[in-house]
Amino acid sequence: MKNIVILGAGTAGTMMANHLHHQLKHPEWQITIIDEREEHHYQPGYLFLPFDIYSPEDIVKTIEEFIPKDVKLIKQQINRIVPTENKIQLADGSELPYDILIIATGAKIAPEETEGMKGSEWQKSVFDFYTFEGSLALRNKLREWDGGKLVVHITEMPIKCPVAPLEFAFLADSFFKHKHMRDKVEITYVTPLSGAFTKPKATEALEHLLHEKGIHIEPDFAIERVDNEKKEIVDYGGKVIPFDLLVTVPTNKGDELMERSGMGDDLNYVPTHKATLQSINYQNVFVLGDASNIPASKAGSVAHFEAEILTENILRYVHGEPLKEEFDGHANCFIETGNGKALLIDFNYTHEPVEGSFPFAGIGPLRLLKESRMNHMGKLAFRWIYWNVLLKGTHIPFVSATMSEKGKHYA
Amino acid sequence: MEKIIAGKNITVNEEGYLTDFNQWDEKVGEAIAAEANVPLSPRHWEILKYLQDEHKNQVALSIRRIGKSGVTDIKEFYQLFPVAPLKTATKIAGIPKPASCI
């Protein structure tokens, strides 16, 4: 019997387990998935939790219910990967050999990378919303906060879901309007980028929205430290931004397991071929989702498209065929803009987000890079799709793993 | 698009970054630096050379990596190139603007 081992039962790992168990069956193959956690979180929900749009039970389920019965689930911490010996060392000292390894250990916040971020004001006036705990603590804070300077901040790129902090700023604007206290809140969006986003057309559209909503933008801000006493953030150039409430996206890093195993780069991301998803250093190791270093968005939609392509490549690898360089960096993201509206962007390595219609060229019903209620409905419906379609590895009709250029208005 | 820098016809993109490093020389670097109000000292040149070497070796540049480079630290990098240092320094060095992954 041959072993496929998947590390991590989050979005990417769970989808791979569901794809592969249809293809590689007993008794020839044993698929094992390892994750020490009990719960599977719908991470996009962390954005809505602080504003009481979602409640905790909307976004938390068990890991078990999404893992197929013929896939073995091991709930244990992983001590080390030994890629030269094709084996995994678990925390209890036992070892697990593999023929094929799939790394899907994700990315997480590392506030300790920035001086003073996890200081005396952490979860008092300095919050993250990239963890369940952080998001919930922020909800409790926002319920009682009586206004002042709200600073929404990105520490450094890359981060998971790079549009989430923008969405947070938009939703905050909408939230305070509904509470009839928008005049008491000054919102500033602070980013290390030169503008609201990394791609020119989307940046233009998003900066227009920031302006329209009275959100001030501070670009090119590379944070050096958080001053807990003065309640301000200071950048390396000496620029200072005061806050009453700081909502920050700390540095994101891959899992420490990569550091322990000597398999990560300086942010613990695994060097990966951007079109085949094979690891650069080991032929029988594949990487998908946030754990890899490929220049695509760290987002669930990317993991979903990768999973379809990686499944085929793993089957090619099993049959001794050459891998297909098929992954194009396709990402598809809803951007909540507040007041019951949202934008949709669809892009890949080479094509930036532009206006158009999706998924049917010229018809829609969704509009690209334009605010609409339909897009917002799409974002809300997505939670159902995530739990019921996406994790199970079911193909989403009309949305292909590689990006379509049809219906898009490229200049 | 074409732009005359230091008396030479140079191909740049819409943000002013050179698209062909072969067209770069120190005079071109100085002219771009002057336009960005960065007077170049020997220390600036050490860092520009480092950036060019890293680019040649296909290393993805980031502020974090420069902080750990041993060539300079982030504090000094900001003192030398006060406004958006990595973007300014790469433009002067004639190499592409570092891609921030999204």
Interface residues (C-beta under 8 A of the other chain):
Chain A: E156 M157 P158 P162 P192 L193 S194 F197 T198 K199 D220 A222 E224 Y236 G237 G238 D266 L267 P295 A296 S297 A331
Chain B: S62 I63 R64 R65 K68 I74 K75 F77 Y78 P82 V83 A84 P85 K87 A99 S100 C101 I102
